[in-house]
Amino acid sequence: MSRPRAEERTGHDDPANAAPTGLPPAPSTGAVPDDLSDSPPDDPSDGPPGDAGPRRPRRHRVLLTIGVVLLVMVLLAVGFAWYVTDRYAGNITRIPGVFSGLDESTRPAPATPAPGTTDVPLTFLLVGVDSEAEDPVPGATAGAGDDATHSEVLMLVQLAADRQSAVAVSIPEDSVVPVPGYDRTNISAAFATGGPTLLVQTVELLTDIRIDHYLSVDFAGFAEVTDALGGVDVRVAEATQARNVSFTAGVNHLDGEEALAYVRQRAGLPEGQLDSVRRHQNYLRAVMTQVARDNLLTDPARLDDFLLAVTNSLSVDDEMSNLDVVSLVLSLRNLDPSDVGFLTVPVATSETGATVGVVDLDLERAARMWTYIQDGSLQEHINEFDELPAAPR
């Protein structure tokens, strides 16, 4: 119980305001001094409505909840990114030691950044290998009638520094060039005898362009990629037939097996290997066009099938990590098929013999092409060279 108070807390301590003597004391208001109250201290979080005081415990609980939700979201995003990276980039085969055997002191200098940026062009050596070919030496039996032995592709592919354009230059596999340790011979011999390392060394010697990465494509994967897209449209200049598949003049919609026959054909084409090279380019252009037209991002199931088919047919050097692959794909998301130029290295003469094909390069025009690639300006000078015709044979 509180003790009687002599005066009100309203400040009646002035003698002039004191109650007259003899009168009963003023009724107690029930006010209790703060230091005598049995009540616990007020909780700022439980103050009366409209109290503007701090509410730290409740705010801490809200912030903790938000933090937990954000952490879960981050973990889900990281987990999904890891899953996607492992599912697709991890599906690509790695080729060990492609560049480890090269003498750095004799290699071309790395590309320099574009003016005012830190971006540099990226150059790939793309090789198409037919795993079903009985003879691994492309061109060794040119003209013998077995198309499966003539299906290797050799392309120098350069992505512009800003990744907004690209050029792909085909080098016919029967091109006669200097091969380190083998004098002058077909460039296909470099791959057949020394694998990817000797092929990279040979192409760098020929072009004086530094190869950043080596990329191999298995022709058997062409069928899977084509079927994952529901087929591709290729334009053919003249009616031909290969592997029991007939191609009519005009647009042909090809399924996987038909596309494989299309890229493998050499026999019956007027310019033999050169026409075959143009077909390889035409097929790649058709795939890019179909992907851009279909907008696979709107169909996750088809996108998954397509990415698995593509990555299952690819092999890259082991210096290219999964993260490198994903970063490269993201950097190319705005690349349009119309911004990719397809060329063939200038050729002086081309012959197809009974046992071996011979392609002599136009060294003067080729040297100008290599110079443009070295400084990243080939796209600007592409009209100086023969581009892939709209309708190859």
C-alpha positions as CSV (number, residue, x, y, z in Angstrom):
1,M,0.0,0.0,0.0
2,S,1.3,3.5,-0.7
3,R,1.9,5.8,2.1
4,P,0.0,9.1,2.6
5,R,1.4,12.0,0.7
6,A,1.7,15.4,2.2
7,E,1.3,17.3,-1.0
8,E,0.1,16.7,-4.6
9,R,2.7,16.1,-7.3
10,T,1.2,19.1,-9.1
11,G,3.6,21.3,-7.2
12,H,1.6,22.5,-4.2
13,D,4.8,23.2,-2.2
14,D,4.1,26.9,-2.0
15,P,3.0,27.8,1.6
16,A,0.4,30.2,0.2
17,N,-1.3,27.3,-1.5
18,A,-1.2,25.0,1.5
19,A,-4.6,23.7,2.9
20,P,-5.9,25.6,6.0
21,T,-4.9,24.2,9.4
22,G,-7.5,21.8,10.9
23,L,-9.0,20.8,7.6
24,P,-8.8,17.2,6.7
25,P,-6.0,16.2,4.4
26,A,-6.8,16.2,0.7
27,P,-8.0,12.9,-0.8
28,S,-5.2,10.9,-2.2
29,T,-5.1,10.6,-6.0
30,G,-3.5,7.2,-5.8
31,A,-0.3,8.5,-7.6
32,V,2.6,6.4,-6.6
33,P,6.3,7.5,-6.9
34,D,8.1,5.8,-9.6
35,D,10.7,4.4,-7.3
36,L,8.1,2.8,-5.1
37,S,6.0,1.1,-7.7
38,D,5.9,-2.7,-7.8
39,S,5.2,-2.7,-11.6
40,P,8.0,-3.8,-14.0
41,P,9.5,-1.2,-16.4
42,D,7.5,-0.4,-19.4
43,D,8.4,-2.4,-22.6
44,P,8.8,0.1,-25.4
45,S,7.4,-2.5,-27.8
46,D,4.2,-2.7,-25.8
47,G,3.5,1.0,-25.5
48,P,0.1,2.5,-26.0
49,P,-1.3,2.9,-29.5
50,G,0.2,5.8,-31.3
51,D,3.4,5.6,-29.3
52,A,6.3,6.8,-31.5
53,G,8.9,5.3,-29.3
54,P,11.4,2.6,-30.6
55,R,10.1,-0.9,-31.1
56,R,13.5,-2.7,-31.4
57,P,12.5,-6.3,-30.4
58,R,9.7,-6.4,-33.0
59,R,11.8,-4.7,-35.6
60,H,14.6,-7.2,-35.0
61,R,12.2,-10.1,-35.5
62,V,10.9,-8.6,-38.8
63,L,14.5,-8.1,-40.0
64,L,15.5,-11.6,-39.0
65,T,12.5,-13.0,-40.9
66,I,13.4,-11.0,-44.0
67,G,17.1,-12.1,-43.7
68,V,16.1,-15.8,-43.5
69,V,13.8,-15.4,-46.6
70,L,16.6,-13.7,-48.6
71,L,19.1,-16.4,-47.5
72,V,16.8,-19.1,-48.7
73,M,16.2,-17.3,-52.0
74,V,20.0,-16.9,-52.5
75,L,20.6,-20.6,-51.7
76,L,17.9,-21.6,-54.2
77,A,19.4,-19.4,-56.8
78,V,22.9,-20.7,-56.2
79,G,21.6,-24.3,-56.2
80,F,19.7,-23.7,-59.5
81,A,22.7,-22.1,-61.1
82,W,24.9,-25.0,-60.0
83,Y,22.4,-27.5,-61.4
84,V,22.1,-25.7,-64.7
85,T,25.9,-25.3,-65.0
86,D,26.5,-28.9,-64.1
87,R,23.7,-30.2,-66.4
88,Y,24.8,-28.4,-69.5
89,A,28.4,-27.1,-69.2
90,G,29.3,-30.2,-67.2
91,N,28.0,-32.3,-70.1
92,I,30.8,-31.1,-72.4
93,T,33.8,-33.4,-72.7
94,R,37.2,-31.9,-71.9
95,I,40.2,-32.6,-74.0
96,P,43.4,-32.6,-71.8
97,G,46.7,-30.9,-72.7
98,V,45.7,-29.2,-76.0
99,F,47.9,-26.2,-75.3
100,S,50.3,-27.6,-72.7
101,G,52.7,-29.0,-75.4
102,L,53.1,-25.6,-77.2
103,D,56.1,-23.4,-76.9
104,E,54.8,-20.1,-75.7
105,S,57.8,-18.2,-77.1
106,T,56.9,-19.2,-80.7
107,R,53.1,-18.7,-80.4
108,P,51.4,-15.6,-81.8
109,A,50.8,-12.8,-79.3
110,P,47.4,-12.7,-77.5
111,A,44.7,-10.4,-78.8
112,T,44.8,-6.8,-77.5
113,P,41.7,-5.1,-76.0
114,A,39.6,-2.9,-78.2
115,P,40.3,0.8,-77.8
116,G,38.8,2.2,-74.6
117,T,37.7,-1.2,-73.3
118,T,39.1,-4.3,-71.6
119,D,37.3,-6.6,-74.0
120,V,39.3,-8.7,-76.4
121,P,38.2,-10.8,-79.4
122,L,38.0,-14.6,-78.7
123,T,39.3,-17.1,-81.3
124,F,38.3,-20.7,-81.5
125,L,39.6,-23.5,-83.7
126,L,36.5,-25.5,-84.5
127,V,37.0,-29.1,-85.8
128,G,34.1,-31.3,-86.9
129,V,34.9,-35.0,-86.5
130,D,32.9,-37.8,-87.9
131,S,33.1,-40.6,-85.3
132,E,31.6,-43.1,-87.8
133,A,34.3,-42.6,-90.4
134,E,36.4,-45.7,-90.9
135,D,39.4,-43.7,-92.0
136,P,40.3,-40.9,-89.6
137,V,42.4,-39.0,-92.2
138,P,40.0,-36.6,-93.9
139,G,40.8,-36.3,-97.6
140,A,43.0,-39.4,-97.8
141,T,40.4,-41.2,-99.9
142,A,38.9,-38.2,-101.6
143,G,36.8,-39.2,-104.6
144,A,36.7,-42.9,-103.5
145,G,32.9,-42.7,-103.0
146,D,32.8,-43.2,-99.2
147,D,31.4,-39.9,-98.0
148,A,31.9,-40.8,-94.3
149,T,35.6,-40.3,-94.6
150,H,35.3,-36.7,-96.0
151,S,33.3,-35.1,-93.3
152,E,35.7,-33.3,-91.1
153,V,35.3,-29.5,-90.7
154,L,38.0,-27.0,-89.9
155,M,36.9,-23.5,-89.0
156,L,38.6,-20.5,-87.5
157,V,35.9,-18.8,-85.5
158,Q,36.4,-15.3,-84.0
159,L,33.9,-13.6,-81.7
160,A,34.2,-9.8,-81.7
161,A,35.4,-8.1,-78.6
162,D,31.9,-6.8,-77.8
163,R,30.4,-10.2,-78.7
164,Q,27.9,-8.5,-81.1
165,S,29.3,-10.2,-84.2
166,A,31.4,-13.1,-85.3
167,V,33.1,-14.6,-88.3
168,A,33.8,-18.2,-89.2
169,V,36.4,-19.0,-91.8
170,S,36.6,-22.5,-93.2
171,I,39.9,-24.1,-94.1
172,P,39.4,-27.1,-96.4
173,E,41.0,-30.2,-94.9
174,D,43.0,-30.8,-98.1
175,S,44.7,-27.4,-98.0
176,V,48.4,-27.9,-98.5
177,V,50.2,-26.0,-95.8
178,P,53.4,-26.2,-93.7
179,V,53.0,-28.7,-90.9
180,P,55.7,-28.6,-88.2
181,G,57.8,-31.7,-88.6
182,Y,56.2,-32.8,-91.8
183,D,57.1,-30.1,-94.4
184,R,54.2,-29.1,-96.6
185,T,51.3,-31.5,-96.7
186,N,47.5,-31.6,-96.3
187,I,46.4,-29.8,-93.1
188,S,44.3,-32.9,-92.2
189,A,47.6,-34.7,-91.7
190,A,48.4,-32.4,-88.7
191,F,45.2,-33.7,-87.0
192,A,45.7,-37.3,-88.0
193,T,49.3,-37.5,-86.8
194,G,49.5,-35.0,-83.9
195,G,46.0,-34.5,-82.8
196,P,44.6,-31.2,-81.5
197,T,48.0,-29.9,-80.4
198,L,49.7,-30.2,-83.7
199,L,46.6,-28.9,-85.5
200,V,46.6,-25.8,-83.3
201,Q,50.3,-25.3,-83.9
202,T,49.8,-25.7,-87.7
203,V,46.9,-23.2,-87.9
204,E,48.8,-20.7,-85.8
205,L,51.8,-21.1,-88.1
206,L,49.6,-20.6,-91.1
207,T,47.7,-17.6,-89.9
208,D,49.8,-16.0,-87.2
209,I,46.6,-15.8,-85.1
210,R,46.6,-17.1,-81.5
211,I,44.0,-19.8,-80.8
212,D,42.3,-19.2,-77.5
213,H,40.3,-22.4,-77.3
214,Y,39.9,-25.7,-79.2
215,L,36.4,-26.9,-79.9
216,S,35.5,-30.3,-81.4
217,V,32.0,-31.2,-82.7
218,D,31.0,-34.8,-83.4
219,F,29.0,-35.2,-86.6
220,A,26.8,-37.8,-84.9
221,G,25.5,-35.1,-82.7
222,F,24.2,-33.2,-85.7
223,A,21.2,-35.6,-85.9
224,E,20.3,-35.1,-82.3
225,V,20.6,-31.3,-82.5
226,T,18.5,-31.2,-85.6
227,D,15.8,-33.4,-84.1
228,A,15.7,-31.4,-80.9
229,L,14.8,-28.4,-83.0
230,G,12.1,-30.3,-84.9
231,G,14.2,-30.2,-88.1
232,V,16.0,-27.3,-89.9
233,D,15.5,-25.6,-93.2
234,V,18.4,-25.5,-95.7
235,R,18.3,-24.0,-99.2
236,V,19.9,-26.1,-101.9
237,A,20.9,-24.7,-105.3
238,E,20.7,-28.0,-107.3
239,A,19.0,-31.3,-106.8
240,T,21.4,-34.0,-105.5
241,Q,21.2,-37.3,-103.7
242,A,23.3,-38.9,-100.9
243,R,22.8,-41.9,-98.6
244,N,19.4,-42.6,-100.1
245,V,18.3,-39.0,-99.3
246,S,17.2,-36.7,-102.1
247,F,17.7,-33.0,-101.9
248,T,15.6,-30.8,-104.2
249,A,16.5,-27.4,-105.5
250,G,15.1,-24.8,-103.0
251,V,14.3,-25.1,-99.4
252,N,14.5,-28.6,-97.8
253,H,13.3,-29.3,-94.3
254,L,15.7,-31.9,-92.9
255,D,15.4,-34.2,-89.9
256,G,18.4,-35.5,-88.1
257,E,19.4,-38.3,-90.4
258,E,18.8,-36.2,-93.5
259,A,20.9,-33.4,-92.1
260,L,23.7,-35.9,-91.4
261,A,23.5,-37.0,-95.0
262,Y,23.6,-33.4,-96.2
263,V,26.7,-32.4,-94.3
264,R,28.5,-35.6,-95.2
265,Q,28.0,-35.5,-98.9
266,R,30.9,-34.7,-101.2
267,A,30.5,-37.1,-104.1
268,G,28.4,-35.7,-106.8
269,L,29.0,-32.1,-105.9
270,P,30.7,-30.1,-108.7
271,E,33.4,-28.5,-106.6
272,G,33.8,-31.5,-104.3
273,Q,35.3,-30.5,-101.0
274,L,34.6,-26.8,-101.5
275,D,30.9,-27.5,-101.9
276,S,31.0,-29.7,-98.9
277,V,32.6,-26.9,-96.9
278,R,29.8,-24.6,-97.9
279,R,27.2,-27.2,-96.8
280,H,28.8,-27.3,-93.4
281,Q,28.5,-23.6,-93.1
282,N,24.9,-23.6,-94.5
283,Y,23.9,-26.2,-91.9
284,L,25.3,-24.2,-89.0
285,R,23.6,-21.0,-90.3
286,A,20.3,-23.0,-90.5
287,V,20.6,-24.2,-86.9
288,M,21.3,-20.6,-85.7
289,T,18.3,-19.3,-87.7
290,Q,16.0,-22.0,-86.3
291,V,17.0,-21.3,-82.7
292,A,16.5,-17.6,-83.1
293,R,13.1,-18.1,-84.8
294,D,11.8,-20.6,-82.3
295,N,12.7,-18.6,-79.2
296,L,13.3,-21.8,-77.2
297,L,13.2,-19.8,-73.9
298,T,9.4,-20.0,-74.1
299,D,9.6,-23.9,-74.2
300,P,11.7,-25.2,-71.4
301,A,11.3,-28.8,-72.4
302,R,12.6,-28.2,-76.0
303,L,15.3,-25.9,-74.7
304,D,16.5,-28.7,-72.4
305,D,16.6,-31.2,-75.2
306,F,18.4,-28.8,-77.5
307,L,21.1,-27.9,-74.9
308,L,21.7,-31.5,-73.9
309,A,22.0,-32.5,-77.6
310,V,24.4,-29.6,-78.3
311,T,26.6,-30.1,-75.3
312,N,26.7,-33.9,-75.7
313,S,28.3,-33.4,-79.1
314,L,30.9,-30.9,-78.0
315,S,34.4,-31.3,-76.6
316,V,36.6,-28.4,-75.5
317,D,40.1,-27.9,-74.2
318,D,40.5,-28.4,-70.5
319,E,41.5,-24.8,-70.0
320,M,37.9,-23.8,-70.5
321,S,36.0,-24.2,-67.2
322,N,32.2,-24.7,-66.8
323,L,32.1,-21.1,-65.6
324,D,33.9,-19.9,-68.7
325,V,31.3,-21.8,-70.8
326,V,28.3,-20.2,-69.0
327,S,29.9,-16.7,-69.1
328,L,30.5,-17.1,-72.9
329,V,27.0,-18.2,-73.6
330,L,25.6,-15.3,-71.6
331,S,27.8,-12.9,-73.5
332,L,26.4,-14.1,-76.8
333,R,22.7,-13.9,-75.8
334,N,22.2,-10.9,-78.2
335,L,24.1,-12.3,-81.1
336,D,21.9,-12.5,-84.2
337,P,22.5,-15.0,-87.0
338,S,22.7,-12.1,-89.5
339,D,25.7,-10.8,-87.6
340,V,27.7,-14.0,-88.2
341,G,29.7,-14.0,-91.4
342,F,30.7,-17.3,-93.1
343,L,33.8,-17.3,-95.3
344,T,36.2,-19.8,-96.9
345,V,39.9,-19.0,-96.9
346,P,40.8,-17.8,-100.4
347,V,41.7,-20.7,-102.7
348,A,43.9,-20.6,-105.8
349,T,43.2,-24.1,-107.2
350,S,41.4,-27.2,-106.0
351,E,41.8,-30.7,-107.3
352,T,40.3,-34.0,-106.2
353,G,42.4,-37.0,-107.2
354,A,41.8,-40.7,-106.9
355,T,43.6,-41.0,-103.6
356,V,44.1,-37.5,-102.3
357,G,42.6,-34.0,-102.7
358,V,44.8,-31.0,-103.2
359,V,43.7,-27.4,-102.3
360,D,46.2,-24.6,-103.0
361,L,45.5,-21.4,-101.1
362,D,45.7,-17.9,-102.5
363,L,48.4,-16.9,-100.1
364,E,48.2,-13.1,-100.9
365,R,44.5,-12.8,-100.3
366,A,44.7,-15.2,-97.4
367,A,47.4,-13.1,-95.7
368,R,45.1,-10.1,-95.9
369,M,42.3,-12.1,-94.3
370,W,44.5,-13.2,-91.5
371,T,45.6,-9.6,-90.9
372,Y,42.0,-8.5,-90.5
373,I,41.3,-11.3,-88.0
374,Q,44.4,-10.4,-86.1
375,D,43.2,-6.9,-85.5
376,G,39.5,-7.9,-85.1
377,S,38.3,-6.1,-88.2
378,L,37.3,-8.9,-90.6
379,Q,33.6,-8.1,-90.1
380,E,34.3,-4.6,-91.5
381,H,36.1,-5.9,-94.5
382,I,34.0,-9.0,-95.2
383,N,32.9,-7.7,-98.6
384,E,36.4,-8.2,-99.9
385,F,35.9,-11.9,-99.7
386,D,33.4,-14.4,-101.0
387,E,30.7,-15.1,-98.4
388,L,28.7,-18.2,-98.2
389,P,26.1,-18.2,-101.0
390,A,22.5,-18.1,-100.1
391,A,21.9,-21.4,-101.7
392,P,25.0,-23.7,-101.8
393,R,25.0,-26.9,-103.9
